[in-house]
């Protein structure tokens, strides 16, 4: 049985290399770990779900990773790459200019005197980072997702030490996300705001976002949707989709930890943010009013 598992791991590793996984950005990104038969094993939920930011599927390996992804999306980052491969040696092209002498995971493990994960003797298994986030207003962020009870486990601590040093050498910030990072109230609200439908041209319309924010100060959100739908000539379902998308991607920001949101209530005060890449879609949507 152990020999069969070793061969399976080696086959999966070699196939991931052949398919050039952990390459590309945004829509073209291919995660190192993917969902499907004969793929890398997971000890919990493994799911491929549509991204709300990019036109591709996202691979998550636990419910906690889904929660982390929802939180990371709130600031509308330029890119989120999940299950990102750590090179055994050398430096990724994107970090080569600023960190030409950064080490790979195998060398880092040797420096610390730690055992690197192995497929078999002499062949290291590839380590991955759960999320690598390209932020708009700060340096990139590597996110290690782990339940709090598993953090003190000695082997988990060793692997995390290798991972953290890997990103430190590349000038990438590193953080650990546990279930304690998000309140039960915020968690429920992020589920409420989640949406995947992408065909609505109003989604990124800042004028519509501002209108919603102004009305929501005095009206329950259901009434806001009714007013917006009449003014814009869209259905309340489309208006609701716009609100969900804007909140879950940080275009409309509010205190999601304040209380459990209800569409029949007045919500906390909102702030509206715009992004330069929304311009084309904004003009198209505004043009449809004429």
C-alpha positions as CSV (number, residue, x, y, z in Angstrom):
1,X,0.0,0.0,0.0
2,X,2.8,2.4,0.9
3,X,4.6,1.7,-2.4
4,X,1.4,2.3,-4.3
5,X,0.9,5.6,-2.6
6,X,4.5,6.6,-3.3
7,X,4.1,5.9,-7.0
8,X,0.8,7.9,-7.1
9,X,2.4,10.9,-5.4
10,X,5.3,10.7,-7.9
11,X,2.9,10.5,-10.8
12,X,0.9,13.5,-9.6
13,X,4.0,15.6,-9.0
14,X,5.4,14.8,-12.4
15,X,2.1,15.5,-14.1
16,X,1.8,18.9,-12.3
17,X,5.2,19.8,-13.6
18,X,4.4,18.7,-17.2
19,X,1.2,20.8,-17.1
20,X,3.2,23.8,-16.0
21,X,0.9,24.4,-13.0
22,X,1.3,27.3,-10.6
23,X,1.9,29.5,-13.6
24,X,0.0,32.4,-15.1
25,X,-2.0,35.2,-13.5
26,X,-5.6,36.2,-13.1
27,X,-7.7,34.2,-15.6
28,X,-4.7,32.2,-16.9
29,X,-3.5,31.0,-13.5
30,X,-3.4,27.2,-12.9
31,X,-3.1,26.1,-9.3
32,X,-0.5,23.4,-8.4
33,X,-3.2,21.4,-6.6
34,X,-6.4,20.8,-8.6
35,X,-9.7,19.0,-8.0
36,X,-10.3,15.6,-9.7
37,X,-9.6,11.9,-9.6
38,X,-6.0,10.9,-9.2
39,X,-5.1,14.4,-7.9
40,X,-3.3,15.3,-4.7
41,X,-4.9,14.0,-1.6
42,X,-6.7,16.3,0.8
43,X,-7.8,15.7,4.4
44,X,-11.0,17.7,4.1
45,X,-13.3,19.4,1.7
46,X,-11.8,19.8,-1.8
47,X,-13.8,22.0,-4.1
48,X,-13.4,23.9,-7.4
49,X,-15.6,27.0,-7.3
50,X,-16.0,30.0,-9.6
51,X,-14.0,33.1,-8.7
52,X,-16.0,36.3,-8.3
53,X,-12.9,38.3,-9.3
54,X,-11.5,36.4,-12.3
55,X,-13.0,34.2,-15.0
56,X,-11.7,30.9,-13.8
57,X,-12.3,28.2,-11.2
58,X,-10.6,28.4,-7.8
59,X,-9.4,25.3,-5.9
60,X,-10.0,25.3,-2.1
61,X,-9.0,22.4,0.2
62,X,-11.1,23.2,3.3
63,X,-14.0,25.3,4.5
64,X,-11.5,27.5,6.3
65,X,-9.8,28.3,2.9
66,X,-13.2,29.3,1.6
67,X,-13.6,31.7,4.5
68,X,-10.1,33.1,4.0
69,X,-10.8,33.6,0.3
70,X,-13.9,35.6,1.0
71,X,-11.9,37.9,3.4
72,X,-9.1,38.3,0.9
73,X,-11.5,39.3,-1.9
74,X,-12.9,42.2,0.2
75,X,-10.1,44.6,-0.8
76,X,-10.4,43.7,-4.5
77,X,-6.8,42.6,-5.0
78,X,-5.1,42.6,-8.4
79,X,-4.7,38.8,-8.2
80,X,-5.2,35.9,-5.9
81,X,-3.3,32.7,-6.7
82,X,-4.2,29.6,-4.6
83,X,-2.2,26.5,-4.0
84,X,0.9,28.3,-5.2
85,X,4.0,26.1,-5.7
86,X,7.2,26.7,-3.7
87,X,10.2,26.0,-5.9
88,X,12.7,23.4,-4.6
89,X,15.5,25.7,-5.7
90,X,15.9,29.0,-7.5
91,X,13.6,32.0,-7.7
92,X,10.4,32.7,-9.6
93,X,10.8,35.1,-12.5
94,X,8.5,37.6,-10.9
95,X,10.8,37.9,-7.8
96,X,14.1,37.5,-9.6
97,X,14.8,41.2,-9.9
98,X,14.3,42.1,-6.3
99,X,15.5,38.8,-4.7
100,X,18.0,37.2,-7.2
101,X,19.7,35.1,-4.4
102,X,16.5,33.8,-2.6
103,X,16.6,30.1,-1.8
104,X,14.2,27.4,-2.6
105,X,12.3,25.3,-0.1
106,X,14.8,22.4,0.0
107,X,17.8,24.7,0.7
108,X,15.8,26.6,3.4
109,X,14.9,23.3,5.1
110,X,18.5,22.3,5.1
111,X,19.6,25.7,6.6
112,X,17.1,25.2,9.5
113,X,18.1,21.6,9.9
114,X,14.5,20.5,9.1
115,X,13.2,17.6,7.1
116,X,11.7,18.7,3.8
117,X,8.6,16.7,2.6
118,X,9.7,13.8,0.4
119,X,8.0,11.6,-2.2
120,X,10.8,9.2,-1.7
121,X,14.5,9.4,-0.7
122,X,16.2,11.9,-2.9
123,X,13.0,13.3,-4.4
124,X,11.4,16.2,-2.5
125,X,7.6,16.7,-2.6
126,X,6.5,20.2,-3.6
127,X,5.3,22.5,-0.8
128,X,2.5,25.0,-1.5
129,X,1.2,28.3,-0.1
130,X,-2.5,28.4,0.3
131,X,-2.9,31.9,-1.2
132,X,-0.5,34.4,-2.8
133,X,-2.2,37.8,-3.0
134,X,-1.0,40.7,-5.2
135,X,-2.4,43.7,-3.3
136,X,-3.1,47.1,-4.8
137,X,-1.7,49.2,-2.0
138,X,1.0,47.0,-0.3
139,X,3.6,44.4,-1.1
140,X,2.4,40.9,-2.0
141,X,1.0,38.7,0.8
142,X,1.4,35.0,1.3
143,X,-1.4,33.5,3.4
144,X,-1.1,30.2,5.3
145,X,-4.5,28.8,6.3
146,X,-4.7,26.5,9.3
147,X,-7.1,25.8,12.1
148,X,-5.9,27.1,15.4
149,X,-5.7,23.7,17.1
150,X,-3.3,22.5,14.4
151,X,-0.8,25.4,14.7
152,X,1.2,24.1,17.7
153,X,1.7,20.6,16.1
154,X,5.5,20.3,15.7
155,X,5.5,19.2,12.1
156,X,3.1,21.9,11.1
157,X,5.3,24.4,12.8
158,X,8.4,23.2,11.0
159,X,6.7,23.4,7.6
160,X,5.3,26.8,8.3
161,X,8.8,28.0,9.3
162,X,10.2,26.9,5.9
163,X,7.2,28.6,4.1
164,X,7.6,31.9,6.0
165,X,11.3,32.1,5.3
166,X,10.7,31.3,1.7
167,X,8.5,34.4,1.3
168,X,10.6,36.6,3.6
169,X,13.6,36.1,1.2
170,X,11.4,37.2,-1.7
171,X,10.1,40.4,0.1
172,X,6.6,39.0,0.4
173,X,4.6,39.6,3.6
174,X,3.4,36.4,5.4
175,X,0.4,35.8,7.6
176,X,-1.5,32.9,9.2
177,X,-5.3,32.8,8.8
178,X,-7.2,30.8,11.4
179,X,-10.9,30.6,12.2
180,X,-10.2,33.2,14.9
181,X,-9.5,35.9,12.3
182,X,-13.2,36.3,11.4
183,X,-16.2,36.6,13.7
184,X,-19.3,34.5,13.4
185,X,-21.3,37.5,12.4
186,X,-18.9,38.6,9.7
187,X,-18.7,35.0,8.4
188,X,-22.5,34.9,8.0
189,X,-22.6,38.3,6.2
190,X,-19.9,37.2,3.7
191,X,-22.0,34.2,2.9
192,X,-25.0,36.5,2.4
193,X,-23.0,38.7,-0.1
194,X,-21.4,35.9,-2.1
195,X,-22.4,35.8,-5.7
196,X,-20.9,34.2,-8.9
197,X,-23.1,35.4,-11.8
198,X,-21.0,37.7,-14.0
199,X,-23.1,38.8,-16.9
200,X,-24.5,42.0,-15.4
201,X,-22.9,45.2,-16.9
202,X,-24.0,47.2,-13.9
203,X,-21.7,45.3,-11.4
204,X,-18.8,47.8,-11.6
205,X,-20.9,51.0,-12.1
206,X,-19.6,53.4,-9.4
207,X,-22.6,55.7,-9.9
208,X,-25.0,52.9,-9.0
209,X,-22.8,52.0,-6.0
210,X,-23.0,55.6,-4.8
211,X,-26.8,55.7,-5.3
212,X,-27.2,52.5,-3.2
213,X,-24.9,53.9,-0.5
214,X,-26.9,57.2,-0.3
215,X,-30.3,55.5,-0.2
216,X,-29.2,52.8,2.3
217,X,-28.6,55.5,5.0
218,X,-32.3,55.9,5.4
219,X,-34.0,53.0,3.7
220,X,-34.0,49.2,4.4
221,X,-32.0,47.4,1.7
222,X,-35.1,45.8,0.1
223,X,-36.6,49.3,-0.4
224,X,-33.2,50.5,-1.8
225,X,-33.3,47.7,-4.4
226,X,-36.9,48.7,-5.4
227,X,-35.9,52.3,-5.9
228,X,-32.8,51.4,-7.9
229,X,-34.6,49.0,-10.1
230,X,-37.3,51.6,-11.0
231,X,-34.7,54.3,-11.7
232,X,-32.4,52.1,-13.7
233,X,-34.9,49.9,-15.4
234,X,-33.4,46.7,-14.0
235,X,-34.9,43.9,-11.9
236,X,-34.5,43.8,-8.2
237,X,-32.6,40.6,-8.6
238,X,-30.0,42.4,-10.8
239,X,-29.8,45.2,-8.3
240,X,-29.2,42.7,-5.4
241,X,-26.5,41.1,-7.5
242,X,-24.8,44.5,-7.9
243,X,-24.9,45.1,-4.2
244,X,-23.5,41.6,-3.4
245,X,-20.7,41.9,-5.9
246,X,-19.8,45.5,-4.8
247,X,-19.5,44.5,-1.1
248,X,-17.7,41.2,-1.6
249,X,-15.1,42.8,-3.8
250,X,-14.6,46.0,-1.7
251,X,-16.2,48.5,-4.1
252,X,-18.8,49.1,-1.3
253,X,-17.3,48.8,2.2
254,X,-19.2,48.6,5.5
255,X,-18.7,47.1,8.9
256,X,-19.6,43.5,8.3
257,X,-19.0,42.6,11.9
258,X,-21.6,45.1,13.2
259,X,-24.5,42.7,13.2
260,X,-26.1,40.1,11.0
261,X,-27.3,41.9,7.9
262,X,-30.9,41.5,6.8
263,X,-32.3,42.8,3.5
264,X,-35.3,44.2,5.4
265,X,-33.1,46.4,7.6
266,X,-31.1,49.6,7.3
267,X,-27.5,48.6,7.0
268,X,-24.4,50.3,8.5
269,X,-23.1,53.4,6.7
270,X,-21.2,52.5,3.4
271,X,-18.1,53.8,1.7
272,X,-17.8,53.6,-2.1
273,X,-14.4,52.9,-3.8
274,X,-13.6,53.0,-7.5
275,X,-11.0,51.1,-9.5
276,X,-9.4,52.2,-12.7
277,X,-10.0,49.0,-14.6
278,X,-13.8,49.5,-14.1
279,X,-13.8,52.5,-16.5
280,X,-14.8,50.6,-19.7
281,X,-17.6,48.7,-18.1
282,X,-18.7,51.9,-16.3
283,X,-19.0,53.8,-19.6
284,X,-20.8,50.9,-21.3
285,X,-23.4,50.8,-18.4
286,X,-23.8,54.6,-18.4
287,X,-24.2,54.5,-22.2
288,X,-27.1,52.1,-21.9
289,X,-29.1,54.8,-20.0
290,X,-29.3,57.0,-23.1
